[in-house]
Amino acid sequence: MLRRPHCILVLVTLLSLVLAACAPAPAQPTQSPPTPAATPTAGTVTITDSLGRQVTLAAPPQRVVSLAPSNTEIMFALDAGSLLVGRDDFSDYPPEALAVPSIGSLYPTVNAETVVALEPDLVLAAGITNPDDVQRLADLGLTVFATRINTTLEDVFHDILEVGTLVGRATEAEALVGDLRARAEAVTAKTNAAQDRPKVFYEVDATEPGSPWTAGPGTFMDQLITQAGGRNIGALLTEQYAQISLEQLVAEDPDVIVLGSSTYGGQTPETVAARVGWGGLKAVQTGAVYVFDDNLVSRPGPRVVEGLELLARLIHPNLFE
């Protein structure tokens, strides 16, 4: 068993735990998520989180700590960024988030003492947060809400609605989700009409160029590629995040290569073309190798629809001329 490099530990932890599991079928954008049983802006709010815990707030919080980049981005998208008094180290978007004090890394455990010192009314955890960390924070008297393990766009929309309800921004959340859902539907309408479904290789990490890491079956990326009108080569693997051999890549011969590895690994079409054995791949020969901001799809927040739109344009450029 090959040891995973440091960068893939970060990426895979964020991706595989946040976006893990479930069937790779595309989301059904027209299906509305369950409405949280809560009062939007005043009174007691009670919502069951992804860990099955009932979380109650007597009033909208005034001090919030985010333990995930996705939750941080949701807060700012809901015009609630001013409520944040703490964030994890990975929360670097939008740029205004960098002005929020960092609590440091979540690994190997959350610094509970630092979080408590910030005196938050609400802590927003996520699928990547160790349940033991959530329980420890709760045992220290903090109100902690864990968003879900996202496998579809509808899961992301549900998180936005629930966070909006918790922080007194339900109206803003409904408007945001309505816009995001409409944009996703517009993509699906075009890609469903496509005559072909190009084979796509999404590279997560290329520390070992001869066997790079990719997103396998049942992952959020697998679902997005499908919804964007492509066929994910990684779906042939048995694990959700795994290395694929050069022999497998050559046999599949992708039409499109998307370099999520450009975000943290600095990969480019030029570095891919220079790899031993890659020059004969169809995508390399036709110039269909693209850098891609992996944060758009590895963070289950408002920007995932932007990621879907960009993927669709890369896979079916003729549909978006």
Backbone bond lengths (Angstrom), bond angles and torsions (degrees), N, CA, C in turn:
res aa  C-N    CA-C-N  psi(-1)  N-CA   C-N-CA  omega(-1)  CA-C   N-CA-C  phi
1 M - - - 1.482 - - 1.519 108.82 -
2 L 1.328 116.10 124.58 1.460 119.94 179.34 1.501 110.36 -75.32
3 R 1.309 114.75 141.55 1.461 118.93 179.03 1.510 109.60 -80.30
4 R 1.316 117.15 133.18 1.460 120.83 179.95 1.527 110.33 -73.64
5 P 1.353 118.27 134.41 1.460 121.24 176.82 1.513 110.26 -68.89
6 H 1.369 114.50 166.82 1.469 120.11 -175.11 1.521 112.51 -58.14
7 C 1.341 116.46 -44.13 1.466 118.19 -175.68 1.516 111.49 -65.33
8 I 1.348 116.59 -35.47 1.465 116.32 179.68 1.513 110.93 -73.47
9 L 1.363 117.05 -27.35 1.455 118.48 174.70 1.506 110.85 -59.43
10 V 1.334 115.71 -43.74 1.465 119.75 179.57 1.508 110.74 -65.50
11 L 1.363 115.40 -50.72 1.459 119.01 -176.13 1.516 111.48 -65.29
12 V 1.338 115.99 -44.49 1.459 118.32 -177.44 1.515 111.27 -68.38
13 T 1.339 116.72 -37.33 1.469 118.18 177.95 1.508 110.35 -61.94
14 L 1.346 115.40 -45.43 1.458 118.59 179.80 1.516 111.19 -64.57
15 L 1.349 116.04 -42.92 1.452 119.67 -175.61 1.521 112.94 -78.66
16 S 1.322 115.78 -50.77 1.454 117.99 -170.31 1.508 113.18 -70.68
17 L 1.339 117.55 -31.80 1.457 119.48 -179.91 1.512 111.80 -86.58
18 V 1.326 115.77 -36.52 1.464 118.07 -179.93 1.511 110.60 -76.76
19 L 1.353 116.06 -39.72 1.456 119.38 -168.93 1.524 112.54 -112.85
20 A 1.318 116.38 16.36 1.448 120.22 -168.53 1.518 113.21 -75.07
21 A 1.340 112.37 163.42 1.462 122.58 163.29 1.507 114.14 72.58
22 C 1.342 114.57 171.22 1.452 124.87 172.27 1.515 111.70 85.01
23 A 1.327 115.94 173.58 1.454 120.88 -175.25 1.502 110.55 -77.04
24 P 1.350 116.65 151.29 1.445 120.25 -178.20 1.505 113.93 -83.07
25 A 1.334 118.85 8.38 1.462 119.60 -178.23 1.507 110.57 -63.92
26 P 1.355 118.27 144.70 1.449 121.51 -179.82 1.513 111.68 -60.65
27 A 1.327 114.54 151.55 1.460 119.59 176.60 1.511 110.55 -65.70
28 Q 1.305 117.41 154.33 1.448 122.32 174.63 1.521 108.15 -100.27
29 P 1.338 118.23 93.45 1.442 121.32 -170.46 1.508 114.97 -59.93
30 T 1.336 117.98 -22.81 1.462 119.08 -175.29 1.522 112.31 -84.24
31 Q 1.315 117.18 -8.69 1.452 120.33 -178.35 1.516 109.83 -84.50
32 S 1.321 116.96 121.94 1.454 120.64 -178.12 1.516 109.86 -79.53
33 P 1.362 116.46 137.41 1.461 118.88 177.42 1.508 111.16 -72.38
34 P 1.328 118.09 161.74 1.457 120.26 179.50 1.517 110.86 -58.53
35 T 1.309 115.60 141.87 1.464 120.45 179.27 1.516 109.70 -84.15
36 P 1.358 118.14 125.93 1.455 119.83 179.34 1.523 111.16 -59.99
37 A 1.326 116.25 137.52 1.455 120.29 177.76 1.513 108.22 -80.88
38 A 1.328 115.79 85.05 1.450 120.08 -174.08 1.509 110.84 -156.09
39 T 1.312 116.30 159.83 1.451 122.56 176.37 1.520 108.26 -92.35
40 P 1.352 119.73 130.31 1.453 121.48 -170.01 1.520 115.68 -61.06
41 T 1.307 119.36 -48.87 1.454 118.80 -169.08 1.511 114.67 -124.84
42 A 1.303 119.91 -11.35 1.461 120.33 -176.84 1.514 109.65 -150.25
43 G 1.333 116.04 160.93 1.448 120.51 178.72 1.506 111.95 82.25
44 T 1.304 116.50 -173.60 1.455 121.91 -176.39 1.522 111.62 -78.59
45 V 1.322 115.62 134.38 1.458 122.72 178.05 1.525 108.06 -117.67
46 T 1.327 117.09 128.74 1.463 121.48 176.61 1.521 109.32 -131.14
47 I 1.324 116.49 122.09 1.462 121.99 179.36 1.527 108.00 -134.80
48 T 1.316 116.80 138.75 1.459 121.48 174.93 1.520 109.30 -84.20
49 D 1.340 116.85 124.72 1.464 119.01 -176.81 1.519 111.75 -87.05
50 S 1.333 116.71 -175.18 1.466 121.44 -173.74 1.520 112.93 -69.15
51 L 1.332 116.98 -16.07 1.465 120.74 177.68 1.518 111.92 -93.73
52 G 1.353 116.59 6.53 1.448 121.03 179.24 1.517 113.90 79.87
53 R 1.319 117.08 15.42 1.459 122.14 -178.47 1.528 109.72 -95.33
54 Q 1.313 117.70 134.69 1.460 120.77 174.49 1.525 108.82 -81.95
55 V 1.323 115.45 119.77 1.461 121.76 -177.09 1.520 107.98 -110.65
56 T 1.314 116.44 124.97 1.467 121.81 -176.07 1.519 111.23 -121.59
57 L 1.337 115.21 134.57 1.463 122.17 173.76 1.526 108.15 -123.74
58 A 1.317 116.16 132.10 1.463 120.05 179.74 1.519 111.69 -78.32
59 A 1.339 116.50 -19.99 1.465 121.72 -179.77 1.519 107.69 -159.86
60 P 1.336 118.57 160.24 1.463 120.11 177.48 1.528 110.70 -56.34
61 P 1.311 118.02 136.04 1.461 121.33 -177.08 1.530 111.65 -70.08
62 Q 1.312 114.73 152.40 1.457 121.24 176.86 1.527 111.68 -110.37
63 R 1.326 116.41 -14.46 1.463 121.58 -179.80 1.533 107.72 -135.68
64 V 1.325 116.08 116.38 1.469 121.43 -174.96 1.522 109.59 -125.26
65 V 1.334 116.41 137.91 1.463 122.74 172.17 1.517 108.18 -113.01
66 S 1.328 117.04 130.99 1.460 122.09 178.63 1.520 110.04 -105.72
67 L 1.327 115.85 131.17 1.459 121.55 178.79 1.523 112.32 -105.57
68 A 1.328 117.77 17.44 1.468 120.34 179.98 1.526 109.76 -155.90
69 P 1.347 117.44 140.28 1.461 120.47 177.76 1.525 112.92 -56.62
70 S 1.340 116.51 -36.12 1.467 119.43 -179.32 1.522 110.77 -62.04
71 N 1.321 116.60 -43.72 1.460 119.84 179.94 1.524 111.81 -68.35
72 T 1.323 116.42 -36.36 1.462 120.22 176.36 1.517 110.45 -61.71
73 E 1.337 116.71 -44.04 1.464 120.38 -179.92 1.526 111.14 -67.02
74 I 1.323 116.74 -36.48 1.463 119.46 176.31 1.523 110.23 -62.12
75 M 1.314 117.33 -44.73 1.465 121.01 -179.42 1.527 111.45 -58.39
76 F 1.311 117.07 -46.26 1.464 119.36 -179.60 1.527 111.13 -69.05
77 A 1.335 117.39 -36.40 1.468 119.99 178.94 1.522 111.60 -65.28
78 L 1.337 116.89 -24.97 1.466 121.99 178.96 1.533 111.72 -92.86
79 D 1.337 116.44 10.67 1.463 121.38 -177.86 1.523 111.14 59.46
80 A 1.341 114.84 36.17 1.465 120.87 179.37 1.522 111.39 -119.90
81 G 1.323 116.53 15.25 1.459 120.02 -178.84 1.513 112.96 -61.54
82 S 1.332 116.63 -27.74 1.467 119.84 -179.26 1.525 112.21 -66.88
83 L 1.338 116.99 -15.44 1.469 120.55 178.79 1.527 112.39 -80.52
84 L 1.326 116.97 -15.53 1.460 120.43 -176.19 1.528 111.29 -74.68
85 V 1.323 115.13 127.98 1.464 120.79 176.27 1.522 110.76 -115.57
86 G 1.347 117.29 -2.75 1.448 121.72 178.08 1.515 110.85 -162.88
87 R 1.324 116.85 151.77 1.467 122.83 -179.51 1.519 108.59 -148.94
88 D 1.337 116.10 161.24 1.460 119.66 174.29 1.521 109.41 -81.04
89 D 1.329 116.72 167.33 1.463 121.80 -175.28 1.523 113.58 -62.20
90 F 1.336 117.59 -30.49 1.459 119.93 -176.93 1.531 112.75 -78.69
91 S 1.301 117.96 -12.31 1.467 120.99 -178.61 1.528 109.42 -77.05
92 D 1.334 115.41 91.97 1.461 120.79 -176.18 1.531 113.17 -123.11
93 Y 1.330 116.45 13.63 1.462 120.49 179.28 1.525 108.72 -140.05
94 P 1.354 116.68 139.68 1.461 128.03 -4.57 1.530 110.82 -67.79
95 P 1.334 117.91 173.93 1.471 120.38 -178.36 1.527 113.13 -52.02
96 E 1.336 116.55 -31.01 1.467 120.09 -179.72 1.535 111.69 -62.75
97 A 1.327 116.83 -21.80 1.463 119.90 -179.29 1.522 111.50 -65.07
98 L 1.322 116.81 -27.23 1.459 120.22 -178.25 1.520 112.20 -66.79
99 A 1.327 117.12 -16.94 1.459 120.53 177.61 1.527 112.03 -80.62
100 V 1.331 116.65 -12.46 1.470 121.42 178.81 1.523 108.33 -82.01
101 P 1.333 119.33 132.53 1.469 121.12 -179.91 1.528 112.12 -56.04
102 S 1.331 115.73 137.25 1.460 120.55 179.45 1.524 110.52 -90.89
103 I 1.337 115.44 141.14 1.466 120.68 175.22 1.523 110.32 -92.59
104 G 1.340 117.12 0.44 1.452 121.68 -178.72 1.513 112.26 93.10
105 S 1.306 115.85 -164.13 1.462 121.91 -178.11 1.524 111.58 -77.89
106 L 1.329 115.30 155.51 1.466 120.95 174.78 1.527 111.42 -86.00
107 Y 1.322 117.09 -4.34 1.458 121.91 -172.22 1.525 110.66 -111.54
108 P 1.327 119.06 136.43 1.475 125.34 0.02 1.530 113.07 -78.50
109 T 1.331 116.95 -18.96 1.462 120.29 176.82 1.520 109.19 -141.88
110 V 1.318 115.47 160.70 1.455 120.79 176.47 1.526 109.31 -70.50
111 N 1.335 116.01 138.77 1.460 120.76 176.58 1.525 108.22 -76.70
112 A 1.321 115.50 88.82 1.465 120.92 -173.89 1.521 112.18 -61.99
113 E 1.325 117.00 -37.06 1.461 119.96 -178.56 1.519 111.31 -62.37
114 T 1.330 116.36 -41.00 1.464 120.60 178.95 1.519 110.79 -64.60
115 V 1.342 116.46 -41.30 1.462 120.52 179.64 1.530 110.14 -64.33
116 V 1.310 117.34 -45.77 1.467 121.16 -179.64 1.517 110.72 -60.29
117 A 1.332 116.67 -39.57 1.465 120.94 -178.05 1.525 112.50 -62.94
118 L 1.319 116.93 -23.06 1.468 120.56 179.50 1.525 112.19 -80.38
119 E 1.317 117.17 -8.25 1.464 124.29 176.78 1.533 112.72 52.09
120 P 1.348 117.05 53.18 1.468 119.24 -179.09 1.524 112.84 -75.19
121 D 1.331 116.07 147.50 1.462 121.59 170.11 1.526 110.49 -79.92
122 L 1.357 115.38 -23.57 1.464 120.97 -176.84 1.518 109.00 -150.68
123 V 1.322 116.05 136.23 1.460 122.52 172.39 1.519 107.69 -114.29
124 L 1.326 116.59 124.73 1.466 121.80 179.20 1.516 108.95 -98.47
125 A 1.323 116.17 106.14 1.464 121.84 176.07 1.526 107.73 -94.92
126 A 1.337 116.48 -176.94 1.465 120.46 -178.97 1.513 109.52 -150.44
127 G 1.337 116.07 -178.49 1.450 120.99 -179.61 1.518 113.28 -57.84
128 I 1.347 117.13 -27.69 1.462 120.35 -179.88 1.518 112.39 -76.71
129 T 1.326 117.67 -14.40 1.455 120.70 -175.71 1.523 110.51 -78.51
130 N 1.317 116.18 128.14 1.446 121.28 178.62 1.533 109.58 -58.77
131 P 1.343 118.29 126.86 1.471 119.68 178.39 1.525 113.15 -54.18
132 D 1.340 116.31 -30.70 1.463 119.28 177.36 1.527 111.03 -65.48
133 D 1.344 115.87 -36.57 1.460 119.45 176.86 1.524 110.29 -65.47
134 V 1.324 116.15 -42.80 1.460 120.39 178.47 1.521 110.09 -59.38
135 Q 1.328 115.99 -45.89 1.456 119.63 -178.94 1.522 111.60 -65.51
136 R 1.337 116.62 -38.69 1.458 119.11 179.64 1.524 111.15 -63.77
137 L 1.333 116.87 -41.59 1.462 120.58 177.59 1.527 110.51 -64.20
138 A 1.331 116.22 -41.88 1.466 120.14 178.49 1.529 110.54 -64.09
139 D 1.337 116.96 -39.21 1.462 120.65 179.14 1.524 111.60 -64.92
140 L 1.331 116.18 -23.55 1.462 120.45 178.41 1.525 111.81 -86.23
141 G 1.334 115.41 6.04 1.458 119.46 174.43 1.514 115.33 95.36
142 L 1.331 117.69 8.22 1.460 120.69 -178.64 1.527 110.77 -91.64
143 T 1.323 115.83 149.71 1.461 122.00 174.19 1.523 107.56 -89.36
144 V 1.330 116.70 115.65 1.464 121.89 -174.95 1.523 109.51 -120.61
145 F 1.317 116.18 130.33 1.469 121.61 176.86 1.519 108.42 -120.12
146 A 1.338 117.32 125.85 1.464 122.52 -179.75 1.523 109.80 -103.68
147 T 1.329 116.30 117.98 1.458 120.39 174.32 1.524 108.83 -69.67
148 R 1.326 116.30 173.80 1.455 120.12 -166.54 1.524 113.58 -87.61
149 I 1.331 115.22 169.52 1.457 122.18 169.61 1.517 106.54 -82.46
150 N 1.322 116.10 109.64 1.458 120.77 -169.56 1.521 112.30 -85.11
151 T 1.330 116.33 129.70 1.456 121.93 176.75 1.526 111.69 -124.94
152 T 1.312 118.31 -12.90 1.463 122.36 179.31 1.528 109.26 -140.89
153 L 1.296 115.70 166.51 1.461 120.13 175.21 1.521 110.86 -61.99
154 E 1.316 116.87 -36.07 1.456 119.35 179.72 1.530 111.73 -62.28
155 D 1.321 117.27 -32.94 1.462 119.97 175.21 1.527 110.59 -62.31
156 V 1.333 115.58 -42.58 1.463 119.91 178.42 1.526 110.24 -63.01
157 F 1.332 115.97 -44.57 1.465 119.63 179.53 1.527 110.68 -60.82
158 H 1.326 115.98 -39.87 1.466 120.52 179.21 1.532 110.07 -61.41
159 D 1.337 116.83 -43.61 1.466 120.46 178.26 1.525 111.32 -59.24
160 I 1.330 116.17 -43.96 1.469 120.02 -179.08 1.525 110.02 -61.14
161 L 1.329 116.81 -43.61 1.461 120.19 179.92 1.528 111.60 -64.51
162 E 1.320 116.68 -41.03 1.464 119.04 -179.16 1.525 112.39 -69.51
163 V 1.322 116.40 -43.37 1.465 118.86 177.09 1.523 110.02 -62.18
164 G 1.328 116.38 -42.19 1.470 119.85 177.93 1.514 112.07 -59.09
165 T 1.316 116.51 -41.68 1.462 120.45 178.22 1.526 111.04 -63.66
166 L 1.317 116.64 -44.03 1.464 121.03 -177.83 1.524 112.56 -63.16
167 V 1.332 116.86 -38.29 1.473 119.38 -173.53 1.530 112.56 -99.81
168 G 1.338 117.04 13.66 1.451 119.53 176.50 1.513 114.47 76.53
169 R 1.333 116.54 26.94 1.471 120.99 179.93 1.530 109.66 -125.72
170 A 1.322 117.24 41.37 1.465 120.63 -176.99 1.530 111.82 -62.98
171 T 1.325 116.94 -41.10 1.466 120.12 -179.43 1.524 110.51 -63.61
172 E 1.332 115.81 -45.09 1.462 119.72 178.14 1.524 111.35 -62.62
173 A 1.335 116.63 -38.40 1.460 120.52 -179.95 1.525 111.48 -65.43
174 E 1.319 116.51 -42.36 1.469 119.74 179.17 1.526 110.96 -63.47
175 A 1.319 117.10 -40.07 1.463 120.52 179.02 1.523 110.78 -66.49
176 L 1.327 116.45 -42.12 1.465 120.60 -179.80 1.519 110.88 -64.26
177 V 1.326 117.00 -46.80 1.463 120.54 -179.74 1.527 110.69 -63.78
178 G 1.320 116.96 -38.76 1.463 119.66 177.60 1.512 111.56 -59.41
179 D 1.328 116.73 -42.98 1.467 120.93 178.93 1.522 110.95 -67.07
180 L 1.338 117.24 -45.31 1.461 120.69 -179.00 1.521 111.40 -63.34
181 R 1.320 116.78 -41.70 1.459 120.20 -179.48 1.535 110.78 -65.02
182 A 1.319 116.92 -40.02 1.468 120.40 179.03 1.529 110.47 -63.47
183 R 1.324 117.11 -40.66 1.464 120.44 178.75 1.526 111.17 -65.78
184 A 1.328 116.91 -41.18 1.462 120.31 178.30 1.525 110.98 -64.80
185 E 1.322 117.22 -39.90 1.461 121.30 178.35 1.527 111.02 -63.45
186 A 1.333 116.35 -36.60 1.465 120.04 179.38 1.526 110.89 -64.56
187 V 1.335 116.42 -38.42 1.462 120.22 176.73 1.518 110.18 -65.09
188 T 1.322 116.46 -48.49 1.461 121.01 -177.50 1.525 111.90 -61.13
189 A 1.319 116.30 -38.99 1.465 119.90 179.74 1.526 111.09 -59.50
190 K 1.336 116.23 -37.50 1.465 119.36 -179.69 1.526 111.85 -77.79
191 T 1.321 117.31 -45.20 1.466 119.02 -175.95 1.527 112.42 -71.52
192 N 1.330 117.67 -28.45 1.464 119.93 176.62 1.523 111.82 -65.27
193 A 1.332 115.15 -24.95 1.463 119.68 -178.94 1.527 112.45 -88.61
194 A 1.330 117.28 -4.21 1.463 120.85 -178.36 1.520 111.21 -66.49
195 Q 1.326 115.93 143.38 1.455 121.35 -179.13 1.520 112.52 -79.97
196 D 1.344 117.02 -21.06 1.455 120.66 -178.71 1.523 110.23 -132.79
197 R 1.312 115.47 163.57 1.466 122.20 176.11 1.520 107.38 -128.42
198 P 1.326 117.57 92.60 1.466 121.33 -177.51 1.527 112.29 -59.00
199 K 1.330 115.44 148.67 1.457 120.98 176.34 1.527 109.23 -80.00
200 V 1.342 115.32 130.00 1.468 121.35 -173.62 1.526 110.06 -120.74
201 F 1.330 115.71 132.47 1.460 120.82 171.44 1.521 107.99 -110.82
202 Y 1.345 115.86 117.86 1.460 121.10 177.45 1.517 108.49 -102.42
203 E 1.318 116.73 115.99 1.461 121.78 -177.65 1.519 110.28 -93.06
204 V 1.325 115.58 121.50 1.460 121.30 178.76 1.517 111.10 -88.45
205 D 1.336 116.73 -42.41 1.458 121.35 -176.26 1.523 109.11 -152.31
206 A 1.335 116.73 137.85 1.467 120.62 -177.15 1.519 111.37 -124.43
207 T 1.324 117.48 32.61 1.454 120.27 176.43 1.528 110.47 -56.86
208 E 1.329 116.24 -35.48 1.464 121.76 173.05 1.530 107.62 -113.50
209 P 1.333 118.64 91.19 1.469 122.02 -173.04 1.525 113.88 -57.18
210 G 1.332 116.88 -27.35 1.458 119.21 -179.78 1.515 113.45 -76.22
211 S 1.323 116.51 -14.89 1.468 121.36 177.86 1.525 108.83 -150.69
212 P 1.319 117.37 72.24 1.470 120.96 -176.72 1.521 112.00 -71.82
213 W 1.332 115.01 160.62 1.468 121.48 177.30 1.521 110.04 -84.95
214 T 1.319 115.13 144.68 1.460 119.94 179.37 1.532 109.87 -144.34
215 A 1.329 115.10 171.12 1.470 121.65 179.20 1.518 109.09 -90.74
216 G 1.318 115.67 125.11 1.458 120.90 -175.92 1.516 113.83 -95.51
217 P 1.323 116.69 -161.18 1.467 121.41 -175.78 1.524 111.92 -67.41
218 G 1.330 115.71 143.13 1.452 120.91 175.54 1.506 115.18 81.43
219 T 1.323 118.16 1.74 1.461 120.56 179.14 1.525 110.31 -86.28
220 F 1.311 114.70 164.62 1.459 120.19 177.14 1.528 110.30 -61.30
221 M 1.351 116.86 -40.81 1.457 120.21 178.63 1.530 111.27 -63.20
222 D 1.312 116.90 -39.29 1.467 120.91 176.77 1.524 110.08 -57.86
223 Q 1.323 115.77 -44.21 1.465 120.53 179.54 1.528 111.46 -65.54
224 L 1.336 116.86 -41.74 1.462 119.95 -179.06 1.523 111.83 -65.99
225 I 1.334 116.73 -41.43 1.461 119.75 177.98 1.521 110.28 -61.06
226 T 1.320 116.65 -41.92 1.462 120.83 178.40 1.516 110.55 -62.85
227 Q 1.328 117.36 -45.95 1.459 120.53 -179.20 1.525 111.43 -67.51
228 A 1.344 115.94 -27.88 1.464 120.24 178.51 1.527 112.08 -80.83
229 G 1.326 116.74 1.39 1.462 120.24 174.80 1.504 114.87 93.70
230 G 1.332 118.24 18.73 1.454 120.92 179.82 1.511 112.42 -116.58
231 R 1.343 114.94 176.72 1.469 121.98 173.83 1.522 107.36 -118.25
232 N 1.289 116.41 120.23 1.454 121.48 -176.65 1.520 111.23 -77.42
233 I 1.330 116.82 115.84 1.458 120.82 178.20 1.526 110.69 -60.91
234 G 1.333 116.91 -33.71 1.455 120.44 -179.42 1.518 113.53 -61.84
235 A 1.318 117.51 -16.13 1.466 120.84 -179.38 1.522 112.21 -66.09
236 L 1.332 117.75 -15.26 1.459 120.06 178.76 1.530 112.03 -75.74
237 L 1.347 116.81 -13.83 1.455 121.01 -179.06 1.522 110.58 -79.34
238 T 1.317 116.11 167.06 1.466 119.88 -178.65 1.522 112.58 -98.26
239 E 1.333 117.85 -17.07 1.449 121.65 179.80 1.519 110.10 -108.38
240 Q 1.326 115.97 159.00 1.457 119.56 -177.34 1.524 112.69 -71.40
241 Y 1.309 116.67 -35.80 1.462 120.56 173.64 1.512 107.31 -133.83
242 A 1.330 116.20 120.37 1.455 120.22 -173.31 1.520 109.73 -155.82
243 Q 1.334 113.88 169.49 1.453 119.61 175.69 1.526 109.17 -88.18
244 I 1.326 114.87 143.55 1.451 120.50 177.16 1.521 107.99 -115.29
245 S 1.311 117.00 137.39 1.465 120.35 -176.70 1.526 110.85 -78.82
246 L 1.324 114.96 157.24 1.459 120.12 176.33 1.527 110.02 -61.55
247 E 1.323 116.50 -35.52 1.466 119.88 179.25 1.533 110.73 -61.85
248 Q 1.325 116.38 -41.18 1.462 119.93 178.13 1.521 110.93 -65.99
249 L 1.323 116.41 -40.77 1.461 119.94 179.12 1.525 110.92 -63.38
250 V 1.318 116.17 -45.22 1.468 119.80 179.91 1.521 110.12 -61.61
251 A 1.324 116.90 -40.28 1.468 120.59 -179.81 1.522 110.97 -65.66
252 E 1.325 117.39 -39.08 1.463 121.12 -179.87 1.519 112.01 -79.71
253 D 1.339 116.93 -32.77 1.474 123.80 177.14 1.530 112.31 49.67
254 P 1.321 117.94 73.00 1.469 121.15 -174.86 1.529 113.80 -60.44
255 D 1.326 114.70 145.02 1.463 121.06 174.14 1.522 111.15 -78.65
256 V 1.336 115.81 -29.55 1.467 122.21 -176.56 1.520 108.57 -136.97
257 I 1.335 116.31 135.96 1.461 121.96 172.99 1.517 108.15 -118.90
258 V 1.328 116.42 125.08 1.467 122.45 -178.54 1.524 107.80 -113.39
259 L 1.323 116.36 122.44 1.453 121.71 -172.87 1.526 112.03 -97.58
260 G 1.342 115.27 81.37 1.456 117.95 168.70 1.514 109.51 -63.75
261 S 1.331 116.19 -21.94 1.461 122.98 178.40 1.522 112.73 -67.56
262 S 1.316 117.70 -9.63 1.473 120.37 177.61 1.519 111.11 -71.51
263 T 1.337 117.43 -25.25 1.462 121.00 -174.24 1.511 112.02 -67.49
264 Y 1.330 117.68 -48.78 1.461 121.52 -178.38 1.525 112.83 -114.09
265 G 1.329 116.78 -14.78 1.459 119.59 -177.85 1.505 114.67 -107.40
266 G 1.344 116.76 -5.27 1.457 120.22 176.33 1.512 115.10 69.22
267 Q 1.327 118.35 19.90 1.462 120.48 -179.17 1.531 111.28 -73.45
268 T 1.328 116.23 145.19 1.458 123.37 -179.02 1.532 109.09 -136.27
269 P 1.331 117.60 167.55 1.466 118.68 174.77 1.528 112.29 -56.31
270 E 1.342 115.93 -32.77 1.466 119.95 -179.08 1.528 111.60 -69.31
271 T 1.343 116.77 -42.56 1.470 118.69 179.51 1.523 110.81 -67.71
272 V 1.330 117.11 -32.40 1.469 120.68 177.95 1.524 110.05 -67.89
273 A 1.330 116.71 -45.37 1.468 120.59 -178.94 1.528 111.56 -63.04
274 A 1.339 116.68 -27.74 1.466 120.62 -178.23 1.526 113.28 -83.08
275 R 1.327 117.71 -8.97 1.466 120.28 179.75 1.535 110.72 -68.72
276 V 1.305 115.22 144.33 1.465 120.53 179.06 1.529 109.72 -64.09
277 G 1.312 116.22 123.84 1.460 122.01 175.87 1.510 115.35 88.12
278 W 1.347 118.25 -4.58 1.459 120.36 -176.72 1.527 113.00 -91.53
279 G 1.313 116.95 -18.29 1.461 120.44 -174.41 1.517 114.54 -61.69
280 G 1.335 117.26 -24.13 1.461 120.18 -178.55 1.509 114.35 -87.13
281 L 1.336 117.75 -5.25 1.459 119.60 -179.61 1.532 110.72 -67.80
282 K 1.308 115.65 142.37 1.461 121.01 -177.62 1.527 112.25 -55.86
283 A 1.342 116.56 -44.98 1.465 120.30 -178.03 1.509 111.70 -61.84
284 V 1.329 116.81 -37.27 1.467 120.60 179.23 1.526 109.66 -69.79
285 Q 1.301 116.95 -42.45 1.463 120.72 -177.63 1.523 112.69 -68.35
286 T 1.324 117.49 -31.42 1.470 120.66 -178.88 1.525 112.72 -94.78
287 G 1.327 117.68 -1.80 1.461 120.60 179.80 1.512 113.92 77.55
288 A 1.340 117.24 21.02 1.464 120.90 -179.29 1.527 110.69 -96.00
289 V 1.334 115.88 48.94 1.462 122.94 175.95 1.525 106.70 -117.07
290 Y 1.336 117.32 122.46 1.458 120.60 -169.92 1.525 112.60 -129.27
291 V 1.336 115.75 137.93 1.459 119.44 169.69 1.522 107.48 -72.75
292 F 1.341 115.27 152.84 1.464 119.64 -173.99 1.516 108.82 -153.71
293 D 1.337 116.29 136.68 1.460 121.06 178.25 1.527 108.91 -77.47
294 D 1.326 116.08 103.21 1.463 120.41 -177.17 1.519 112.56 -62.42
295 N 1.334 117.48 -24.77 1.464 120.09 -179.63 1.528 112.22 -62.44
296 L 1.326 116.71 -23.69 1.465 119.72 179.71 1.522 111.94 -64.81
297 V 1.322 116.94 -27.63 1.460 119.78 -174.65 1.525 113.74 -118.54
298 S 1.332 117.54 -16.24 1.464 119.37 179.30 1.520 111.52 -89.19
299 R 1.336 117.50 -9.07 1.454 121.99 176.47 1.527 107.94 -112.16
300 P 1.316 118.17 109.33 1.464 120.40 -176.23 1.525 112.69 -76.26
301 G 1.318 114.85 71.00 1.455 121.68 178.92 1.517 110.73 -130.30
302 P 1.318 117.92 -161.23 1.468 121.34 -173.81 1.521 114.91 -60.89
303 R 1.331 118.02 -23.19 1.467 119.16 -176.13 1.530 113.76 -81.70
304 V 1.323 118.92 -2.82 1.458 119.15 -178.69 1.525 112.07 -63.93
305 V 1.322 117.29 -30.58 1.465 119.04 178.31 1.526 109.76 -70.19
306 E 1.321 116.77 -35.89 1.468 119.46 173.05 1.523 110.06 -59.99
307 G 1.335 116.38 -40.39 1.457 120.45 176.43 1.519 111.97 -62.76
308 L 1.328 117.11 -42.60 1.464 121.34 177.15 1.526 110.83 -60.68
309 E 1.322 116.49 -45.64 1.465 120.55 -179.63 1.528 111.34 -60.82
310 L 1.324 116.09 -42.82 1.460 119.52 -179.43 1.520 111.23 -67.59
311 L 1.326 117.01 -42.43 1.464 119.86 176.92 1.527 111.46 -58.14
312 A 1.324 116.32 -44.27 1.469 120.21 -179.27 1.522 110.92 -62.14
313 R 1.319 116.96 -38.22 1.475 120.35 179.10 1.528 111.40 -67.89
314 L 1.328 116.35 -35.22 1.466 119.53 178.51 1.518 111.50 -72.58
315 I 1.317 117.05 -36.90 1.459 121.49 -177.46 1.525 112.00 -79.76
316 H 1.338 116.33 -38.83 1.475 121.93 -178.58 1.525 110.73 -129.33
317 P 1.333 117.95 66.25 1.470 119.81 -177.71 1.523 113.00 -58.56
318 N 1.322 117.11 -29.56 1.472 120.14 -179.10 1.528 112.85 -67.66
319 L 1.332 116.89 -23.13 1.463 120.14 -178.55 1.524 112.33 -82.18
320 F 1.330 116.74 -13.24 1.463 120.42 -173.80 1.520 111.61 -123.42
321 E 1.318 116.61 27.05 1.462 120.48 178.26 1.528 110.79 -74.96
